């Protein structure tokens, strides 16, 4: 089907406006986590009004969020991840965090904070709404975009995408994996170590979440740690004001060159956190090279030996959830998306926030502001009304 056949017939009925039926907004923000909320905040600050209550306004926006309530991916973090363990949540714009109990689960503390921000900001958020596709209305490079969603089809001058990674887990495949008779689950489905008590558990992955879950599970089970590459631990601590800037610069260089970005630890290395030290003391950091196959009762080691296991936890990370943008053909021959700041290179109608160098919570805030500024600058330069 060509792009032209997707355009609504001229003179025909426009999509029904309002919740559940789609409509038109100058900007559609996809995703209601930290980066989406930041983008919504800065749109409202620059004079954009709600597309839900002011559908005929000249500068309107709406936020489409797949979650049933505030909190984004934080709603799904595992039970034992406490606020003292997370890497720190940067304040949402103009909304300082209240004091928080370090022993409170992040899956309740962060969503509560986000919900308070939403109430104070009065942002036009529709949820739960999933977006299936974004495509051009027609062949014009400055034409509207169609945002197809479970809340109907929206037309928009621009899209700020803030969908994060949680809905796109990386699930490696190894021969025989489907024959395994034990428990298999991904970090995304992990709740607590209790499920593995007394079992023999293969933990696969060399990232921060893998290390946290390995340490937890090793308290109640026999664990075997598998990674593709030898994990590298930093000799010293991590100073965000120095190393943080260096990491952001490295990730930015990759996306500006159109290269696919790697995992967080591929840029930062692992730190000797309290949970890493606890795992080491327990003997859980005896890393094994990746197994070559999965069999019904265990895994076939790289040296050909067999290790019986009752469960496999694939703590293998996530990739940016961008499949709904595929109709726009944003990816290059390397599989990456070339960026200029938050704007997709050559596609000024699309900004990605919470992507690449803005995946951190402080980066998400800055990216939300940068995306709104970039859109207004582009419209001004092209004399296009915003």
C-alpha positions in Angstrom: 0.0 0.0 0.0 1.4 3.4 -1.0 1.6 6.4 1.3 -0.9 8.2 -0.9 -3.6 5.6 -0.4 -3.3 6.2 3.4 -4.3 9.9 3.1 -7.9 10.7 4.2 -10.1 11.6 1.3 -10.3 15.3 0.7 -13.6 16.7 1.7 -14.4 13.4 3.6 -15.0 13.0 7.3 -12.1 13.5 9.6 -11.3 11.1 12.4 -13.6 11.4 15.3 -12.0 13.7 17.9 -11.4 12.9 21.5 -10.5 9.9 23.7 -11.1 6.6 22.0 -11.6 8.1 18.5 -8.4 9.8 17.6 -8.2 13.4 16.3 -5.6 16.0 15.4 -2.8 17.4 17.5 0.1 19.6 16.4 2.4 17.2 18.4 1.7 13.7 19.5 4.0 12.4 22.3 4.2 8.6 22.4 5.0 7.3 25.9 4.3 8.7 29.3 7.5 7.8 31.2 10.0 10.4 32.4 11.0 11.6 28.9 7.4 11.8 27.7 6.3 13.7 30.8 9.3 16.1 30.3 8.3 16.7 26.7 4.7 17.3 27.7 5.8 19.8 30.4 7.9 21.8 27.9 5.2 21.8 25.2 2.8 23.2 27.7 5.4 25.7 28.9 5.8 26.9 25.3 2.1 27.6 24.9 0.8 24.3 23.5 -2.7 23.4 24.7 -4.5 20.1 25.2 -5.7 18.5 22.0 -8.4 16.8 24.1 -10.0 20.1 25.4 -8.9 22.4 22.6 -9.1 20.2 19.4 -9.2 23.2 17.1 -6.3 25.1 18.7 -3.3 26.2 16.6 -0.7 24.6 18.9 -2.0 21.5 20.6 -0.6 18.2 21.9 -1.5 14.9 23.4 0.4 12.2 25.3 -0.4 8.6 24.4 0.8 6.2 27.1 0.5 2.4 27.0 0.5 2.0 30.8 -2.8 1.9 32.7 -1.4 4.5 35.2 1.5 6.7 35.9 5.0 5.3 36.3 6.2 4.0 32.9 8.5 1.0 33.1 9.1 1.7 36.8 5.7 0.0 37.5 7.2 -3.3 36.5 10.5 -3.3 38.3 11.1 -6.4 40.5 9.8 -6.3 44.1 13.2 -6.2 45.8 14.6 -3.3 43.8 14.6 -0.6 46.5 15.2 3.1 46.1 18.6 2.7 47.8 19.7 0.4 45.0 18.6 2.3 41.9 21.0 4.7 40.2 19.0 7.7 41.3 16.0 9.3 39.7 16.5 12.9 38.5 13.7 15.4 39.4 11.0 15.9 36.8 11.0 19.5 35.5 10.2 22.1 38.2 9.0 19.4 40.5 11.5 18.3 43.2 11.1 14.9 44.6 9.8 14.6 48.2 11.9 12.7 50.7 11.7 9.0 50.0 12.3 5.9 52.2 15.4 4.2 50.8 13.9 0.8 51.7 10.7 1.5 49.6 10.4 -0.5 46.4 11.1 1.6 43.3 8.0 0.1 41.7 5.8 2.1 44.1 7.9 5.1 45.0 8.6 6.3 41.4 5.1 5.8 40.0 3.7 7.8 43.0 6.1 10.7 42.2 5.2 10.6 38.5 1.5 10.6 39.3 1.9 13.6 41.5 3.7 15.4 38.7 1.0 14.6 36.3 -1.7 15.9 38.6 0.3 19.1 39.2 1.0 19.6 35.5 -2.4 18.7 34.2 -1.0 17.2 31.0 -3.4 15.7 28.4 -2.6 12.1 28.8 -4.6 9.2 27.3 -4.0 5.7 28.7 -3.8 2.9 28.3 -3.2 3.6 24.6 -0.8 1.5 22.4 0.5 2.9 19.1 0.8 0.4 16.3 2.2 2.5 13.6 3.3 6.0 12.5 3.3 6.7 8.8 3.2 9.7 6.5 -0.2 10.9 5.3 1.3 11.5 1.8 4.6 11.9 0.1 5.2 15.5 1.2 8.2 15.8 3.5 6.5 18.5 5.5 3.0 16.8 5.5 1.2 15.4 8.5 1.9 12.0 10.1 -0.7 9.4 10.9 -0.4 7.9 14.4 -2.4 4.7 14.4 -3.4 3.7 18.0 -5.9 1.8 20.1 -7.4 5.3 20.7 -8.1 5.8 17.0 -6.0 7.5 14.4 -4.4 10.8 15.2 -2.9 13.2 12.6 0.1 15.3 13.8 2.6 17.8 12.5 5.2 16.1 14.5 5.9 13.1 16.8 8.0 13.1 20.0 8.7 9.4 20.6 9.3 8.4 24.3 8.6 4.7 24.3 11.8 3.6 26.1 12.9 0.0 26.0 10.8 -2.0 28.5 8.4 -3.5 25.9 11.3 -4.7 23.7 13.3 -7.3 25.7 16.3 -8.9 24.0 15.7 -12.7 24.0 18.7 -14.6 22.5 18.0 -18.0 21.0 20.2 -21.0 21.5 19.8 -24.5 19.9 17.4 -26.6 21.9 16.0 -23.8 23.9 12.4 -24.8 23.2 13.1 -28.3 24.7 14.0 -27.0 28.1 11.7 -28.5 30.7 12.5 -26.1 33.6 11.7 -22.4 34.2 12.7 -19.8 31.6 12.0 -16.1 32.0 13.5 -12.7 31.0 14.4 -9.9 33.4 11.1 -8.3 32.2 9.2 -11.1 33.9 11.4 -11.4 37.1 9.5 -10.6 40.3 11.6 -12.0 43.2 14.2 -14.6 44.0 11.6 -16.6 45.9 10.6 -18.4 42.8 14.1 -19.9 42.5 14.6 -21.0 46.1 16.5 -24.3 46.3 17.0 -24.6 42.5 20.0 -24.6 40.2 19.7 -21.4 38.1 21.6 -20.2 35.1 21.7 -16.4 35.0 22.6 -15.1 31.5 23.8 -11.5 31.1 26.6 -9.1 32.0 24.7 -5.9 32.7 23.6 -4.1 35.9 20.2 -5.9 36.2 21.9 -9.2 35.6 24.3 -8.6 38.4 21.6 -7.4 40.8 19.4 -10.4 40.1 22.3 -12.8 40.2 23.2 -11.6 43.7 19.6 -11.9 44.9 19.1 -15.4 43.5 22.4 -16.6 44.8 21.1 -16.1 48.4 18.5 -18.8 48.0 19.7 -20.9 45.1 22.8 -22.4 43.4 23.7 -20.1 40.5 25.8 -20.3 37.4 26.7 -17.0 35.7 27.0 -16.9 31.9 28.2 -14.0 29.7 29.3 -13.7 26.1 32.3 -11.5 27.1 34.4 -11.3 30.1 32.8 -8.7 32.4 34.9 -5.7 33.2 34.7 -4.0 36.5 35.9 -0.4 37.0 38.9 -0.1 39.3 37.5 3.0 41.0 34.1 4.6 41.6 31.9 6.3 39.0 31.8 10.1 39.2 28.7 11.2 37.3 30.0 14.7 36.7 33.0 13.4 34.8 32.5 9.8 33.6 28.8 10.6 33.1 29.6 13.3 30.5 32.1 11.0 28.9 29.6 8.2 28.5 26.9 10.5 27.1 29.5 11.8 24.6 30.3 8.3 23.5 26.7 7.3 23.0 26.0 10.6 21.2 28.9 10.0 18.8 27.4 6.6 18.0 23.9 7.8 17.2 25.1 10.8 15.3 27.2 8.4 13.2 24.1 6.2 12.7 25.6 3.3 14.6 23.4 1.0 16.7 24.1 1.7 20.4 25.4 -1.0 22.8 24.4 -1.9 26.3 24.9 0.5 29.2 27.8 -1.4 30.6 29.5 -1.5 27.2 30.0 2.3 27.8 30.3 2.4 31.6 31.8 -1.0 32.7 30.5 -2.6 35.9 30.9 -0.9 39.3 31.8 -2.6 42.6 28.5 -1.7 44.2 27.5 -3.3 47.5 25.4 -5.9 45.7 28.4 -6.8 43.4 30.7 -7.1 46.4 28.1 -9.3 48.2 27.8 -11.6 45.1 31.6 -11.8 45.0 31.8 -12.8 48.6 29.2 -15.4 48.1 31.2 -16.9 45.2 28.5 -16.0 42.6 30.8 -14.0 40.3 32.5 -17.1 38.9 31.7 -16.2 35.3 31.4 -19.0 32.7 31.6 -18.5 28.9 28.2 -18.9 27.1 26.8 -22.3 26.8 26.4 -23.6 23.3 23.0 -25.3 23.6 20.1 -25.9 25.8 18.9 -29.4 26.6 15.7 -30.6 28.4 17.5 -30.8 31.8 20.2 -28.2 31.5 22.9 -26.5 29.3 25.8 -27.8 27.2 28.9 -25.9 28.2 31.4 -24.3 25.8 33.9 -27.2 26.7 31.3 -29.8 25.8 30.4 -30.8 29.4 26.8 -30.8 30.6 25.5 -28.7 33.6 22.0 -29.6 34.9 19.9 -26.6 35.8 16.3 -26.1 36.8 15.9 -22.5 35.6 17.3 -20.0 33.1 17.0 -16.3 33.7 17.7 -14.3 30.5 19.0 -11.1 32.0 19.9 -10.0 28.5 18.7 -6.4 28.4 16.4 -4.4 26.2 16.5 -2.5 22.9 14.6 0.7 22.0 11.0 -0.1 21.4 10.6 1.6 17.9 8.8 -1.0 15.8 5.8 1.3 15.4 8.1 3.8 13.6 9.2 1.2 10.9 6.8 2.6 8.3 8.9 5.8 8.3 12.0 3.9 7.3 14.3 5.7 9.8 16.9 3.0 10.1 20.0 3.0 8.0 22.0 0.1 6.4 23.8 -0.4 9.8 20.5 -0.9 11.6 20.9 2.3 13.5 19.1 5.6 13.4 21.2 8.7 12.6 20.4 11.5 15.0 21.1 15.2 15.3 20.4 15.9 18.9 16.9 14.5 19.5 15.9 14.9 15.8 16.1 12.0 13.4 18.5 13.2 10.7 16.6 14.1 7.6 13.2 13.7 9.4 12.4 16.9 11.3 8.9 15.7 12.1 10.3 13.0 14.4 12.2 13.4 17.7 13.4 10.5 19.8 13.7 11.2 23.6 14.8 8.7 26.2 16.9 7.2 23.3 20.6 6.9 22.9 22.4 9.5 25.1 19.1 10.6 26.7 18.3 7.2 28.3 19.2 8.4 31.8 16.6 10.2 33.8 18.6 13.5 33.7 19.1 13.0 29.9 15.4 12.4 29.5 14.6 15.7 31.0 17.0 17.6 28.8 15.8 15.7 25.7 12.2 16.7 26.3 13.2 20.3 26.4 15.5 19.9 23.4 12.9 18.2 21.3 10.3 21.0 21.8 12.9 23.7 21.1 14.0 21.8 18.0 10.5 21.6 16.6 9.8 25.3 17.2 13.1 26.3 15.7 12.4 24.1 12.6 8.9 25.5 12.1 10.2 29.1 12.5 13.0 28.5 10.0 10.6 27.0 7.4 8.0 29.7 8.1 5.6 26.8 9.0 2.9 27.7 11.6 3.4 25.8 14.9 
